[in-house]
Structures are given as C-alpha cells and as structure tokens.
Amino acid sequence: MSGVVALLEQRAFHRADAAAANTAIEAARLAEEERTGQAAFSYELFVPQANVEAYFTDHALPRLVNFLHCRGFKASRTPGVFVSLFTPAGLFFIEGGAVLEVLAALKHLSIDEAFRRYGDGGPGDPKLLGV
C-alpha cells in the first residue's frame, strides 16, 4: 500500500464497502449536513494502480484545491466538504481539509501556497528550468 493512501485512510471519519458507494456517500453527505448545518459535498477520488504518489501530488491536489477555492474555501477548514476515497481496501470518508493537509505536505507546500498555485486563476506549479 502507498504511504499517502495509508495517511489518508488514517484520517478517515468513516469507512464503507465500495460496492455500496452510492448509499454510503449519500448517508455521509446527510450526516455532514446535519453536523455542519450547511449543504455538503462529496469529492470523489480513486487510488490509481500505478504512480500513486505522483497522481496525488500532480493531479489530485491541484484539482481538489481548485474545487475548494471555487466554493469559497481558502484554508484547510472546509465544513460541508468531504472526500470519498475509493481504495483497494474500501471506501473511506475524509474531511476535505484533512486531505488537503496530507497532500500539500506530501508536495512540501503550505496550505496558503497550495491555494495560491492551484486556486481558480492560480499559475499552477512553477516551470522547471531547461524543460
């Protein structure tokens, strides 16, 4: 198992069988709405079979930050947003901010820098010299 997947699984607030994903995601969404008092959203991620760490740092992190930024978030506190992470071990539900913290740390970025780079209109990653 990938180290990043293990870190994310450890931060999960609930786990379900992936075969019951639709029902489990809806139940988690309703519970999150009840807990926070606002509309809740599930952001779904799937663990790829290869290049797991690169996938999470180069693709999942920028897209998650943009998703959060477009909903008005600019920090790791993301009430109402959770990630539904599909792994070989099952479906894990993790607060959006917790996923953001793990992935930003994996890429050696602060939360502020992640939002600056990947938020709506951000420049993305710096270009490498000679590439």
C-alpha positions in Angstrom: 0.0 0.0 0.0 1.2 3.5 -0.8 2.3 5.7 2.1 -0.1 8.5 1.1 -3.0 6.2 0.9 -2.2 4.9 4.4 -2.0 8.5 5.7 -5.4 9.4 4.1 -7.0 6.2 5.5 -5.8 7.1 9.0 -7.6 10.5 8.7 -11.0 8.9 7.7 -14.0 9.6 9.9 -16.0 6.7 8.4 -15.4 3.6 6.2 -17.8 1.7 3.9 -17.9 -1.1 1.4 -17.2 0.3 -2.1 -20.0 -1.9 -3.5 -22.5 0.3 -1.6 -20.9 3.6 -2.6 -24.0 5.5 -3.7 -25.9 4.7 -0.5 -22.8 5.3 1.7 -21.9 8.6 0.1 -25.5 9.9 0.4 -25.6 8.8 4.1 -22.3 10.6 4.8 -23.5 13.7 2.9 -26.7 13.9 5.0 -24.7 13.3 8.2 -22.3 16.1 7.3 -25.2 18.4 6.5 -26.7 17.7 9.9 -23.3 18.2 11.6 -22.4 21.5 9.9 -25.9 22.9 9.2 -25.0 23.6 5.6 -25.1 21.9 2.2 -22.5 19.1 2.0 -20.5 17.9 -1.0 -18.6 14.7 -1.7 -15.4 15.0 -3.7 -14.6 11.6 -5.1 -11.0 10.3 -5.6 -9.8 6.9 -6.8 -6.5 5.4 -6.0 -4.7 4.5 -9.3 -2.9 1.3 -9.8 0.5 2.9 -10.6 2.3 6.1 -9.7 0.1 6.7 -6.7 2.1 9.5 -5.0 2.7 11.4 -8.3 -1.0 11.1 -9.1 -2.0 12.6 -5.7 0.6 15.4 -5.8 0.4 16.3 -9.5 -3.3 15.7 -10.3 -5.5 15.2 -7.3 -4.1 18.1 -5.2 -4.5 20.8 -7.8 -8.0 19.7 -8.7 -9.1 19.4 -5.0 -7.7 22.9 -4.3 -9.5 24.4 -7.3 -12.7 22.6 -6.3 -12.4 24.1 -2.7 -11.4 27.5 -3.9 -14.4 27.7 -6.3 -16.6 27.0 -3.3 -15.1 29.9 -1.3 -12.6 28.0 0.8 -9.1 29.4 1.3 -7.8 27.3 4.2 -7.9 23.7 5.5 -11.2 24.3 7.3 -13.7 23.0 4.8 -17.1 22.4 6.6 -19.5 20.5 4.5 -16.9 19.1 2.1 -15.6 15.6 2.4 -13.6 13.3 0.2 -14.9 9.9 -0.7 -11.7 7.9 -1.3 -12.0 4.7 -3.2 -9.1 2.3 -2.3 -8.5 -1.4 -2.8 -9.4 -1.7 0.9 -12.8 0.0 0.5 -14.4 3.5 0.6 -13.0 6.0 3.1 -14.6 9.3 4.0 -12.2 12.0 5.0 -12.8 15.7 5.7 -11.7 17.8 2.7 -9.3 19.9 4.8 -7.6 16.8 6.2 -7.0 15.5 2.6 -5.7 18.9 1.6 -3.3 19.0 4.6 -1.9 15.5 3.7 -1.5 16.2 0.0 0.0 19.7 0.5 2.5 18.3 3.0 3.4 15.5 0.6 4.2 18.2 -2.0 6.0 20.3 0.6 3.6 23.2 0.2 1.8 25.3 2.8 -2.0 25.5 2.6 -1.7 29.1 1.5 0.8 28.2 -1.2 -1.4 25.4 -2.5 -4.3 27.8 -2.8 -2.1 30.5 -4.5 -0.9 27.9 -7.0 -4.0 25.9 -7.7 -6.9 28.1 -6.8 -9.1 29.5 -9.6 -6.8 31.6 -11.8 -3.6 30.4 -10.0 -0.4 29.9 -12.0 0.0 26.2 -11.1 3.4 24.7 -10.5 6.5 26.7 -11.4 8.1 25.7 -14.7 11.3 23.8 -14.4 14.4 25.3 -15.9 15.6 23.5 -19.0 12.3 21.8 -19.7 
